[in-house]
Amino acid sequence: MAELVQYYGTGRRKSAIARVFLRPGTGEFKVNGKGFTEYFVTEQQRVAAKRSLVLTELLSSFDVLTTVSGGGVAAQADAVKMGSARALVLFNPELRKLLKSENLLTRDARMKERKKYGQRGARARFQFSKR
């Protein structure tokens, strides 16, 4: 049997992690076993998830299978964007310059700030009363 050709990339954003597999195909996009438009409801999420494939004009030449967990749907869309960009670099290293110039290979380091002791939240304090 012929060996399965696929390219893998991991994308992360906040607490969302996406495992993206690119396989040569017709452009089918599955997220956690669901259809692309079924999983990503808003247009903004759809544009974000497909950004790296649209930029390189390889959307119709790959089937994309992703497994996403953690975070919200918007963060998951950004994680898919990064994962597909990393997989495209494995497919063709010459795409790295284009993807890097669009900041698609850069991990967004912004995370939720932790709650501190003696406070109500990360920055919010308990109400203070002088009298």
C-alpha positions in Angstrom: 0.0 0.0 0.0 1.2 3.5 -0.8 2.4 5.6 2.1 0.1 8.4 3.2 1.5 11.8 2.3 0.6 14.5 4.9 2.2 17.5 6.5 1.6 18.3 10.2 1.7 21.5 12.1 0.8 22.5 15.7 -0.7 25.9 16.4 -1.4 27.5 19.7 -3.2 30.6 20.8 -4.1 31.4 24.5 -5.1 27.9 25.8 -6.2 26.6 22.4 -4.1 23.9 20.7 -4.7 22.8 17.1 -3.2 19.8 15.4 -3.4 20.4 11.6 -2.8 17.8 9.0 -2.5 18.8 5.3 -3.1 16.0 2.8 -3.0 16.5 -1.0 -6.7 16.7 -2.1 -9.5 18.9 -3.3 -9.8 21.5 -0.5 -12.0 19.7 2.0 -11.7 21.3 5.5 -12.7 19.3 8.6 -12.5 20.5 12.2 -13.0 17.9 15.0 -14.9 15.8 12.5 -17.3 18.6 11.6 -17.5 20.7 8.5 -15.6 23.9 8.4 -18.6 26.2 8.2 -20.4 24.2 10.8 -17.6 24.6 13.4 -16.5 28.2 12.7 -19.7 30.1 12.8 -18.7 33.7 12.2 -17.0 35.0 9.0 -14.1 36.4 11.0 -13.3 33.0 12.4 -13.5 31.4 8.9 -11.2 34.1 7.4 -8.7 33.7 10.3 -8.6 29.9 10.0 -8.0 29.8 6.3 -5.6 32.8 6.1 -2.4 31.0 5.6 -3.8 28.7 2.9 -5.5 31.6 1.1 -2.3 33.7 1.2 -0.2 30.9 -0.4 -3.0 30.1 -2.9 -3.0 26.4 -1.9 -6.5 26.2 -0.4 -7.9 24.0 -3.2 -4.9 21.7 -3.4 -5.0 20.3 0.2 -7.5 18.5 2.4 -7.2 19.9 5.9 -8.0 17.8 8.9 -7.7 19.5 12.3 -8.2 18.5 15.9 -8.7 21.5 18.2 -9.0 21.6 21.9 -9.1 24.2 24.7 -9.8 27.9 24.6 -12.7 29.6 22.8 -13.7 29.3 19.1 -11.9 32.5 18.1 -8.6 31.4 19.7 -9.1 28.0 18.1 -9.4 29.7 14.7 -6.1 31.5 15.3 -4.5 28.2 16.4 -5.6 26.5 13.2 -4.1 29.4 11.2 -0.7 29.0 12.9 -0.8 25.2 12.6 -1.6 25.3 8.9 1.2 27.8 8.3 3.7 25.5 10.0 2.5 22.6 8.0 2.9 24.6 4.7 6.5 25.4 5.7 7.1 21.6 5.9 5.5 21.2 2.5 7.5 23.9 0.9 10.3 25.7 2.8 10.3 28.6 0.3 6.9 29.7 1.7 8.5 30.5 5.0 9.5 34.1 4.0 6.0 34.9 2.9 4.3 33.4 5.9 6.8 35.0 8.3 6.3 38.5 6.8 2.6 38.1 7.5 3.3 37.0 11.2 1.6 33.7 10.7 4.6 31.7 12.2 4.8 33.9 15.2 3.2 32.6 18.5 1.0 35.3 20.1 2.3 35.3 23.6 -0.6 37.2 25.2 -2.2 35.0 27.9 -4.8 35.4 30.6 -3.3 37.1 33.7 -3.4 35.0 36.8 -5.5 35.9 39.8 -3.4 37.2 42.7 -3.9 36.4 46.4 -5.6 39.0 48.5 -7.4 40.3 45.4 -10.7 39.6 43.7 -9.1 39.0 40.3 -6.0 39.6 38.3 -6.2 43.4 38.7 -9.5 44.0 40.5 -9.2 44.5 44.3 -11.7 43.9 47.0 -13.7 47.0 47.9 -11.8 49.2 50.4 -13.7 51.1 53.1 -12.0 53.8 55.3 -14.9 53.9 57.8 
